Amino acid sequence: MKRLFIRSIQNKEKIVIFYIDQENKVTQRYIRIISIHDHSVLAYCYYRKGVRSFRKDHILSCGPIKKGVGA
């Protein structure tokens, strides 16, 4: 997970995470990591259209966004 976060920062790449929100609902978020902290990451959230802090222990999984194959 840490390497993916670092790559998101370095290359300004969008990634997808599955996250447990404050209401204990699992949400899918498309984010771009801005900075990494001990217990959280600061990222631009494309769903909320703003900078948000995400607790690392609430991130269930993450991955790169698959780019479509052009014709």
PDB file of N, CA, C and O in Angstrom, chain B, residues numbered from 101:
ATOM      1  N   MET B 101       0.836  -1.187   0.000  1.00  0.00           N
ATOM      2  CA  MET B 101       0.000   0.000   0.000  1.00  0.00           C
ATOM      3  C   MET B 101       0.878   1.246   0.000  1.00  0.00           C
ATOM      4  O   MET B 101       0.598   2.203  -0.722  1.00  0.00           O
ATOM      5  N   LYS B 102       1.932   1.239   0.801  1.00  0.00           N
ATOM      6  CA  LYS B 102       2.782   2.428   0.910  1.00  0.00           C
ATOM      7  C   LYS B 102       3.419   2.782  -0.435  1.00  0.00           C
ATOM      8  O   LYS B 102       3.504   3.955  -0.798  1.00  0.00           O
ATOM      9  N   ARG B 103       3.871   1.752  -1.178  1.00  0.00           N
ATOM     10  CA  ARG B 103       4.501   2.027  -2.484  1.00  0.00           C
ATOM     11  C   ARG B 103       3.507   2.655  -3.462  1.00  0.00           C
ATOM     12  O   ARG B 103       3.865   3.542  -4.237  1.00  0.00           O
ATOM     13  N   LEU B 104       2.267   2.192  -3.422  1.00  0.00           N
ATOM     14  CA  LEU B 104       1.233   2.757  -4.289  1.00  0.00           C
ATOM     15  C   LEU B 104       0.970   4.215  -3.923  1.00  0.00           C
ATOM     16  O   LEU B 104       0.793   5.055  -4.805  1.00  0.00           O
ATOM     17  N   PHE B 105       0.945   4.518  -2.624  1.00  0.00           N
ATOM     18  CA  PHE B 105       0.746   5.892  -2.171  1.00  0.00           C
ATOM     19  C   PHE B 105       1.888   6.785  -2.636  1.00  0.00           C
ATOM     20  O   PHE B 105       1.658   7.895  -3.116  1.00  0.00           O
ATOM     21  N   ILE B 106       3.113   6.304  -2.496  1.00  0.00           N
ATOM     22  CA  ILE B 106       4.288   7.084  -2.918  1.00  0.00           C
ATOM     23  C   ILE B 106       4.243   7.328  -4.422  1.00  0.00           C
ATOM     24  O   ILE B 106       4.529   8.433  -4.884  1.00  0.00           O
ATOM     25  N   ARG B 107       3.882   6.295  -5.188  1.00  0.00           N
ATOM     26  CA  ARG B 107       3.788   6.453  -6.647  1.00  0.00           C
ATOM     27  C   ARG B 107       2.696   7.459  -7.018  1.00  0.00           C
ATOM     28  O   ARG B 107       2.851   8.219  -7.975  1.00  0.00           O
ATOM     29  N   SER B 108       1.602   7.466  -6.272  1.00  0.00           N
ATOM     30  CA  SER B 108       0.527   8.428  -6.519  1.00  0.00           C
ATOM     31  C   SER B 108       1.018   9.854  -6.304  1.00  0.00           C
ATOM     32  O   SER B 108       0.665  10.761  -7.058  1.00  0.00           O
ATOM     33  N   ILE B 109       1.834  10.047  -5.270  1.00  0.00           N
ATOM     34  CA  ILE B 109       2.398  11.375  -5.006  1.00  0.00           C
ATOM     35  C   ILE B 109       3.369  11.777  -6.112  1.00  0.00           C
ATOM     36  O   ILE B 109       3.262  12.868  -6.672  1.00  0.00           O
ATOM     37  N   GLN B 110       4.309  10.899  -6.423  1.00  0.00           N
ATOM     38  CA  GLN B 110       5.369  11.222  -7.385  1.00  0.00           C
ATOM     39  C   GLN B 110       4.830  11.473  -8.783  1.00  0.00           C
ATOM     40  O   GLN B 110       5.262  12.404  -9.462  1.00  0.00           O
ATOM     41  N   ASN B 111       3.890  10.646  -9.213  1.00  0.00           N
ATOM     42  CA  ASN B 111       3.382  10.741 -10.588  1.00  0.00           C
ATOM     43  C   ASN B 111       2.036  11.448 -10.696  1.00  0.00           C
ATOM     44  O   ASN B 111       1.468  11.560 -11.783  1.00  0.00           O
ATOM     45  N   LYS B 112       1.526  11.929  -9.548  1.00  0.00           N
ATOM     46  CA  LYS B 112       0.215  12.579  -9.499  1.00  0.00           C
ATOM     47  C   LYS B 112      -0.856  11.696 -10.121  1.00  0.00           C
ATOM     48  O   LYS B 112      -1.711  12.154 -10.879  1.00  0.00           O
ATOM     49  N   GLU B 113      -0.779  10.391  -9.768  1.00  0.00           N
ATOM     50  CA  GLU B 113      -1.718   9.403 -10.298  1.00  0.00           C
ATOM     51  C   GLU B 113      -2.929   9.249  -9.398  1.00  0.00           C
ATOM     52  O   GLU B 113      -2.832   9.324  -8.173  1.00  0.00           O
ATOM     53  N   LYS B 114      -4.055   9.033 -10.024  1.00  0.00           N
ATOM     54  CA  LYS B 114      -5.297   8.760  -9.310  1.00  0.00           C
ATOM     55  C   LYS B 114      -5.309   7.272  -8.959  1.00  0.00           C
ATOM     56  O   LYS B 114      -4.931   6.435  -9.778  1.00  0.00           O
ATOM     57  N   ILE B 115      -5.747   6.942  -7.728  1.00  0.00           N
ATOM     58  CA  ILE B 115      -5.897   5.553  -7.310  1.00  0.00           C
ATOM     59  C   ILE B 115      -7.304   5.363  -6.765  1.00  0.00           C
ATOM     60  O   ILE B 115      -8.028   6.333  -6.540  1.00  0.00           O
ATOM     61  N   VAL B 116      -7.686   4.110  -6.553  1.00  0.00           N
ATOM     62  CA  VAL B 116      -8.989   3.802  -5.981  1.00  0.00           C
ATOM     63  C   VAL B 116      -8.770   3.145  -4.616  1.00  0.00           C
ATOM     64  O   VAL B 116      -7.876   2.315  -4.448  1.00  0.00           O
ATOM     65  N   ILE B 117      -9.606   3.534  -3.646  1.00  0.00           N
ATOM     66  CA  ILE B 117      -9.566   2.898  -2.341  1.00  0.00           C
ATOM     67  C   ILE B 117     -10.984   2.483  -1.945  1.00  0.00           C
ATOM     68  O   ILE B 117     -11.967   3.085  -2.377  1.00  0.00           O
ATOM     69  N   PHE B 118     -11.066   1.457  -1.127  1.00  0.00           N
ATOM     70  CA  PHE B 118     -12.309   1.083  -0.478  1.00  0.00           C
ATOM     71  C   PHE B 118     -12.133   1.461   0.974  1.00  0.00           C
ATOM     72  O   PHE B 118     -11.197   1.008   1.633  1.00  0.00           O
ATOM     73  N   TYR B 119     -13.038   2.295   1.477  1.00  0.00           N
ATOM     74  CA  TYR B 119     -12.848   2.984   2.741  1.00  0.00           C
ATOM     75  C   TYR B 119     -14.086   2.859   3.615  1.00  0.00           C
ATOM     76  O   TYR B 119     -15.210   2.938   3.121  1.00  0.00           O
ATOM     77  N   ILE B 120     -13.878   2.662   4.920  1.00  0.00           N
ATOM     78  CA  ILE B 120     -14.985   2.663   5.870  1.00  0.00           C
ATOM     79  C   ILE B 120     -15.157   4.099   6.357  1.00  0.00           C
ATOM     80  O   ILE B 120     -14.253   4.659   6.977  1.00  0.00           O
ATOM     81  N   ASP B 121     -16.316   4.692   6.078  1.00  0.00           N
ATOM     82  CA  ASP B 121     -16.542   6.086   6.470  1.00  0.00           C
ATOM     83  C   ASP B 121     -16.990   6.200   7.929  1.00  0.00           C
ATOM     84  O   ASP B 121     -17.034   5.201   8.648  1.00  0.00           O
ATOM     85  N   GLN B 122     -17.318   7.398   8.355  1.00  0.00           N
ATOM     86  CA  GLN B 122     -17.694   7.651   9.749  1.00  0.00           C
ATOM     87  C   GLN B 122     -18.967   6.921  10.170  1.00  0.00           C
ATOM     88  O   GLN B 122     -19.178   6.671  11.357  1.00  0.00           O
ATOM     89  N   GLU B 123     -19.797   6.586   9.218  1.00  0.00           N
ATOM     90  CA  GLU B 123     -21.047   5.874   9.506  1.00  0.00           C
ATOM     91  C   GLU B 123     -20.895   4.366   9.323  1.00  0.00           C
ATOM     92  O   GLU B 123     -21.891   3.648   9.240  1.00  0.00           O
ATOM     93  N   ASN B 124     -19.653   3.884   9.259  1.00  0.00           N
ATOM     94  CA  ASN B 124     -19.325   2.469   9.070  1.00  0.00           C
ATOM     95  C   ASN B 124     -19.850   1.890   7.761  1.00  0.00           C
ATOM     96  O   ASN B 124     -20.149   0.699   7.678  1.00  0.00           O
ATOM     97  N   LYS B 125     -19.960   2.731   6.750  1.00  0.00           N
ATOM     98  CA  LYS B 125     -20.343   2.283   5.413  1.00  0.00           C
ATOM     99  C   LYS B 125     -19.081   2.171   4.572  1.00  0.00           C
ATOM    100  O   LYS B 125     -18.185   3.009   4.661  1.00  0.00           O
ATOM    101  N   VAL B 126     -19.022   1.134   3.760  1.00  0.00           N
ATOM    102  CA  VAL B 126     -17.885   0.963   2.853  1.00  0.00           C
ATOM    103  C   VAL B 126     -18.154   1.787   1.600  1.00  0.00           C
ATOM    104  O   VAL B 126     -19.186   1.634   0.947  1.00  0.00           O
ATOM    105  N   THR B 127     -17.208   2.662   1.279  1.00  0.00           N
ATOM    106  CA  THR B 127     -17.339   3.499   0.090  1.00  0.00           C
ATOM    107  C   THR B 127     -16.131   3.305  -0.810  1.00  0.00           C
ATOM    108  O   THR B 127     -15.033   2.992  -0.350  1.00  0.00           O
ATOM    109  N   GLN B 128     -16.352   3.493  -2.081  1.00  0.00           N
ATOM    110  CA  GLN B 128     -15.268   3.453  -3.057  1.00  0.00           C
ATOM    111  C   GLN B 128     -14.914   4.888  -3.386  1.00  0.00           C
ATOM    112  O   GLN B 128     -15.780   5.676  -3.766  1.00  0.00           O
ATOM    113  N   ARG B 129     -13.648   5.229  -3.242  1.00  0.00           N
ATOM    114  CA  ARG B 129     -13.208   6.600  -3.498  1.00  0.00           C
ATOM    115  C   ARG B 129     -12.067   6.607  -4.503  1.00  0.00           C
ATOM    116  O   ARG B 129     -11.167   5.769  -4.452  1.00  0.00           O
ATOM    117  N   TYR B 130     -12.123   7.557  -5.407  1.00  0.00           N
ATOM    118  CA  TYR B 130     -11.012   7.810  -6.323  1.00  0.00           C
ATOM    119  C   TYR B 130     -10.266   9.010  -5.754  1.00  0.00           C
ATOM    120  O   TYR B 130     -10.838  10.086  -5.579  1.00  0.00           O
ATOM    121  N   ILE B 131      -8.981   8.812  -5.466  1.00  0.00           N
ATOM    122  CA  ILE B 131      -8.205   9.852  -4.798  1.00  0.00           C
ATOM    123  C   ILE B 131      -6.841  10.020  -5.455  1.00  0.00           C
ATOM    124  O   ILE B 131      -6.376   9.152  -6.194  1.00  0.00           O
ATOM    125  N   ARG B 132      -6.212  11.158  -5.165  1.00  0.00           N
ATOM    126  CA  ARG B 132      -4.804  11.395  -5.514  1.00  0.00           C
ATOM    127  C   ARG B 132      -4.115  11.814  -4.227  1.00  0.00           C
ATOM    128  O   ARG B 132      -4.471  12.823  -3.620  1.00  0.00           O
ATOM    129  N   ILE B 133      -3.130  11.034  -3.820  1.00  0.00           N
ATOM    130  CA  ILE B 133      -2.445  11.260  -2.554  1.00  0.00           C
ATOM    131  C   ILE B 133      -1.623  12.547  -2.626  1.00  0.00           C
ATOM    132  O   ILE B 133      -0.932  12.805  -3.612  1.00  0.00           O
ATOM    133  N   ILE B 134      -1.712  13.343  -1.571  1.00  0.00           N
ATOM    134  CA  ILE B 134      -0.928  14.574  -1.450  1.00  0.00           C
ATOM    135  C   ILE B 134       0.237  14.359  -0.491  1.00  0.00           C
ATOM    136  O   ILE B 134       1.372  14.730  -0.791  1.00  0.00           O
ATOM    137  N   SER B 135      -0.051  13.754   0.674  1.00  0.00           N
ATOM    138  CA  SER B 135       1.008  13.473   1.641  1.00  0.00           C
ATOM    139  C   SER B 135       0.623  12.283   2.506  1.00  0.00           C
ATOM    140  O   SER B 135      -0.555  11.966   2.674  1.00  0.00           O
ATOM    141  N   ILE B 136       1.647  11.632   3.050  1.00  0.00           N
ATOM    142  CA  ILE B 136       1.467  10.455   3.892  1.00  0.00           C
ATOM    143  C   ILE B 136       1.925  10.809   5.305  1.00  0.00           C
ATOM    144  O   ILE B 136       2.994  11.387   5.502  1.00  0.00           O
ATOM    145  N   HIS B 137       1.092  10.448   6.282  1.00  0.00           N
ATOM    146  CA  HIS B 137       1.413  10.679   7.691  1.00  0.00           C
ATOM    147  C   HIS B 137       1.411   9.340   8.420  1.00  0.00           C
ATOM    148  O   HIS B 137       1.109   8.309   7.818  1.00  0.00           O
ATOM    149  N   ASP B 138       1.740   9.343   9.701  1.00  0.00           N
ATOM    150  CA  ASP B 138       1.829   8.095  10.470  1.00  0.00           C
ATOM    151  C   ASP B 138       0.527   7.292  10.436  1.00  0.00           C
ATOM    152  O   ASP B 138       0.553   6.087  10.184  1.00  0.00           O
ATOM    153  N   HIS B 139      -0.604   7.941  10.684  1.00  0.00           N
ATOM    154  CA  HIS B 139      -1.867   7.228  10.801  1.00  0.00           C
ATOM    155  C   HIS B 139      -2.896   7.619   9.748  1.00  0.00           C
ATOM    156  O   HIS B 139      -4.025   7.129   9.775  1.00  0.00           O
ATOM    157  N   SER B 140      -2.520   8.492   8.825  1.00  0.00           N
ATOM    158  CA  SER B 140      -3.476   8.954   7.822  1.00  0.00           C
ATOM    159  C   SER B 140      -2.760   9.363   6.540  1.00  0.00           C
ATOM    160  O   SER B 140      -1.535   9.480   6.497  1.00  0.00           O
ATOM    161  N   VAL B 141      -3.558   9.576   5.502  1.00  0.00           N
ATOM    162  CA  VAL B 141      -3.047  10.140   4.256  1.00  0.00           C
ATOM    163  C   VAL B 141      -3.920  11.335   3.903  1.00  0.00           C
ATOM    164  O   VAL B 141      -5.130  11.324   4.127  1.00  0.00           O
ATOM    165  N   LEU B 142      -3.305  12.340   3.360  1.00  0.00           N
ATOM    166  CA  LEU B 142      -4.012  13.516   2.880  1.00  0.00           C
ATOM    167  C   LEU B 142      -4.125  13.365   1.377  1.00  0.00           C
ATOM    168  O   LEU B 142      -3.128  13.134   0.693  1.00  0.00           O
ATOM    169  N   ALA B 143      -5.340  13.495   0.862  1.00  0.00           N
ATOM    170  CA  ALA B 143      -5.540  13.245  -0.565  1.00  0.00           C
ATOM    171  C   ALA B 143      -6.666  14.110  -1.104  1.00  0.00           C
ATOM    172  O   ALA B 143      -7.550  14.550  -0.370  1.00  0.00           O
ATOM    173  N   TYR B 144      -6.605  14.341  -2.417  1.00  0.00           N
ATOM    174  CA  TYR B 144      -7.728  14.978  -3.099  1.00  0.00           C
ATOM    175  C   TYR B 144      -8.722  13.875  -3.410  1.00  0.00           C
ATOM    176  O   TYR B 144      -8.371  12.883  -4.050  1.00  0.00           O
ATOM    177  N   CYS B 145      -9.962  14.040  -2.961  1.00  0.00           N
ATOM    178  CA  CYS B 145     -11.018  13.059  -3.190  1.00  0.00           C
ATOM    179  C   CYS B 145     -11.889  13.549  -4.350  1.00  0.00           C
ATOM    180  O   CYS B 145     -12.503  14.613  -4.268  1.00  0.00           O
ATOM    181  N   TYR B 146     -11.937  12.770  -5.419  1.00  0.00           N
ATOM    182  CA  TYR B 146     -12.724  13.152  -6.589  1.00  0.00           C
ATOM    183  C   TYR B 146     -14.222  13.005  -6.331  1.00  0.00           C
ATOM    184  O   TYR B 146     -15.029  13.645  -7.004  1.00  0.00           O
ATOM    185  N   TYR B 147     -14.600  12.170  -5.366  1.00  0.00           N
ATOM    186  CA  TYR B 147     -16.011  12.011  -5.009  1.00  0.00           C
ATOM    187  C   TYR B 147     -16.525  13.245  -4.272  1.00  0.00           C
ATOM    188  O   TYR B 147     -17.601  13.756  -4.583  1.00  0.00           O
ATOM    189  N   ARG B 148     -15.759  13.718  -3.301  1.00  0.00           N
ATOM    190  CA  ARG B 148     -16.150  14.886  -2.511  1.00  0.00           C
ATOM    191  C   ARG B 148     -15.666  16.205  -3.118  1.00  0.00           C
ATOM    192  O   ARG B 148     -16.043  17.283  -2.659  1.00  0.00           O
ATOM    193  N   LYS B 149     -14.837  16.109  -4.145  1.00  0.00           N
ATOM    194  CA  LYS B 149     -14.285  17.284  -4.851  1.00  0.00           C
ATOM    195  C   LYS B 149     -13.551  18.226  -3.900  1.00  0.00           C
ATOM    196  O   LYS B 149     -13.779  19.435  -3.889  1.00  0.00           O
ATOM    197  N   GLY B 150     -12.663  17.630  -3.100  1.00  0.00           N
ATOM    198  CA  GLY B 150     -11.882  18.426  -2.170  1.00  0.00           C
ATOM    199  C   GLY B 150     -10.829  17.596  -1.467  1.00  0.00           C
ATOM    200  O   GLY B 150     -10.796  16.372  -1.591  1.00  0.00           O
ATOM    201  N   VAL B 151      -9.976  18.270  -0.734  1.00  0.00           N
ATOM    202  CA  VAL B 151      -8.910  17.601   0.008  1.00  0.00           C
ATOM    203  C   VAL B 151      -9.500  17.000   1.276  1.00  0.00           C
ATOM    204  O   VAL B 151     -10.216  17.665   2.025  1.00  0.00           O
ATOM    205  N   ARG B 152      -9.183  15.731   1.498  1.00  0.00           N
ATOM    206  CA  ARG B 152      -9.692  15.006   2.655  1.00  0.00           C
ATOM    207  C   ARG B 152      -8.556  14.223   3.305  1.00  0.00           C
ATOM    208  O   ARG B 152      -7.551  13.907   2.669  1.00  0.00           O
ATOM    209  N   SER B 153      -8.742  13.922   4.584  1.00  0.00           N
ATOM    210  CA  SER B 153      -7.809  13.079   5.320  1.00  0.00           C
ATOM    211  C   SER B 153      -8.459  11.709   5.480  1.00  0.00           C
ATOM    212  O   SER B 153      -9.620  11.608   5.877  1.00  0.00           O
ATOM    213  N   PHE B 154      -7.705  10.656   5.170  1.00  0.00           N
ATOM    214  CA  PHE B 154      -8.199   9.292   5.273  1.00  0.00           C
ATOM    215  C   PHE B 154      -7.347   8.525   6.275  1.00  0.00           C
ATOM    216  O   PHE B 154      -6.124   8.469   6.148  1.00  0.00           O
ATOM    217  N   ARG B 155      -7.995   7.936   7.267  1.00  0.00           N
ATOM    218  CA  ARG B 155      -7.268   7.135   8.243  1.00  0.00           C
ATOM    219  C   ARG B 155      -6.798   5.848   7.589  1.00  0.00           C
ATOM    220  O   ARG B 155      -7.575   5.168   6.918  1.00  0.00           O
ATOM    221  N   LYS B 156      -5.533   5.511   7.780  1.00  0.00           N
ATOM    222  CA  LYS B 156      -4.978   4.309   7.165  1.00  0.00           C
ATOM    223  C   LYS B 156      -5.688   3.046   7.635  1.00  0.00           C
ATOM    224  O   LYS B 156      -5.883   2.115   6.854  1.00  0.00           O
ATOM    225  N   ASP B 157      -6.075   3.011   8.910  1.00  0.00           N
ATOM    226  CA  ASP B 157      -6.727   1.809   9.428  1.00  0.00           C
ATOM    227  C   ASP B 157      -8.163   1.655   8.935  1.00  0.00           C
ATOM    228  O   ASP B 157      -8.790   0.629   9.196  1.00  0.00           O
ATOM    229  N   HIS B 158      -8.698   2.651   8.228  1.00  0.00           N
ATOM    230  CA  HIS B 158     -10.035   2.559   7.640  1.00  0.00           C
ATOM    231  C   HIS B 158      -9.985   2.239   6.150  1.00  0.00           C
ATOM    232  O   HIS B 158     -11.025   2.043   5.522  1.00  0.00           O
ATOM    233  N   ILE B 159      -8.778   2.185   5.582  1.00  0.00           N
ATOM    234  CA  ILE B 159      -8.630   1.822   4.175  1.00  0.00           C
ATOM    235  C   ILE B 159      -8.587   0.300   4.087  1.00  0.00           C
ATOM    236  O   ILE B 159      -7.641  -0.329   4.562  1.00  0.00           O
ATOM    237  N   LEU B 160      -9.614  -0.285   3.478  1.00  0.00           N
ATOM    238  CA  LEU B 160      -9.704  -1.736   3.377  1.00  0.00           C
ATOM    239  C   LEU B 160      -8.800  -2.281   2.276  1.00  0.00           C
ATOM    240  O   LEU B 160      -8.132  -3.298   2.463  1.00  0.00           O
ATOM    241  N   SER B 161      -8.781  -1.609   1.137  1.00  0.00           N
ATOM    242  CA  SER B 161      -7.913  -2.006   0.033  1.00  0.00           C
ATOM    243  C   SER B 161      -7.709  -0.822  -0.888  1.00  0.00           C
ATOM    244  O   SER B 161      -8.463   0.150  -0.852  1.00  0.00           O
ATOM    245  N   CYS B 162      -6.679  -0.917  -1.716  1.00  0.00           N
ATOM    246  CA  CYS B 162      -6.403   0.150  -2.673  1.00  0.00           C
ATOM    247  C   CYS B 162      -5.734  -0.452  -3.896  1.00  0.00           C
ATOM    248  O   CYS B 162      -5.194  -1.558  -3.853  1.00  0.00           O
ATOM    249  N   GLY B 163      -5.782   0.295  -4.977  1.00  0.00           N
ATOM    250  CA  GLY B 163      -5.165  -0.185  -6.197  1.00  0.00           C
ATOM    251  C   GLY B 163      -5.104   0.897  -7.249  1.00  0.00           C
ATOM    252  O   GLY B 163      -5.745   1.941  -7.130  1.00  0.00           O
ATOM    253  N   PRO B 164      -4.325   0.633  -8.280  1.00  0.00           N
ATOM    254  CA  PRO B 164      -4.256   1.596  -9.386  1.00  0.00           C
ATOM    255  C   PRO B 164      -5.556   1.553 -10.180  1.00  0.00           C
ATOM    256  O   PRO B 164      -6.299   0.573 -10.134  1.00  0.00           O
ATOM    257  N   ILE B 165      -5.809   2.615 -10.896  1.00  0.00           N
ATOM    258  CA  ILE B 165      -6.986   2.655 -11.764  1.00  0.00           C
ATOM    259  C   ILE B 165      -6.580   2.096 -13.117  1.00  0.00           C
ATOM    260  O   ILE B 165      -5.608   2.539 -13.730  1.00  0.00           O
ATOM    261  N   LYS B 166      -7.335   1.128 -13.558  1.00  0.00           N
ATOM    262  CA  LYS B 166      -7.032   0.491 -14.850  1.00  0.00           C
ATOM    263  C   LYS B 166      -7.437   1.426 -15.964  1.00  0.00           C
ATOM    264  O   LYS B 166      -8.568   1.909 -16.019  1.00  0.00           O
ATOM    265  N   LYS B 167      -6.497   1.671 -16.848  1.00  0.00           N
ATOM    266  CA  LYS B 167      -6.790   2.537 -17.994  1.00  0.00           C
ATOM    267  C   LYS B 167      -7.380   1.685 -19.106  1.00  0.00           C
ATOM    268  O   LYS B 167      -6.932   0.566 -19.355  1.00  0.00           O
ATOM    269  N   GLY B 168      -8.388   2.230 -19.768  1.00  0.00           N
ATOM    270  CA  GLY B 168      -9.058   1.513 -20.850  1.00  0.00           C
ATOM    271  C   GLY B 168      -8.139   1.321 -22.039  1.00  0.00           C
ATOM    272  O   GLY B 168      -7.241   2.127 -22.283  1.00  0.00           O
ATOM    273  N   VAL B 169      -8.368   0.263 -22.763  1.00  0.00           N
ATOM    274  CA  VAL B 169      -7.593  -0.027 -23.957  1.00  0.00           C
ATOM    275  C   VAL B 169      -8.254   0.663 -25.128  1.00  0.00           C
ATOM    276  O   VAL B 169      -9.440   0.458 -25.389  1.00  0.00           O
ATOM    277  N   GLY B 170      -7.507   1.464 -25.820  1.00  0.00           N
ATOM    278  CA  GLY B 170      -8.057   2.190 -26.963  1.00  0.00           C
ATOM    279  C   GLY B 170      -8.189   1.322 -28.200  1.00  0.00           C
ATOM    280  O   GLY B 170      -7.495   0.314 -28.333  1.00  0.00           O
ATOM    281  N   ALA B 171      -9.065   1.702 -29.093  1.00  0.00           N
ATOM    282  CA  ALA B 171      -9.285   0.921 -30.320  1.00  0.00           C
ATOM    283  C   ALA B 171      -8.336   1.364 -31.395  1.00  0.00           C
ATOM    284  O   ALA B 171      -8.364   0.827 -32.502  1.00  0.00           O
TER     285      ALA B 171
END
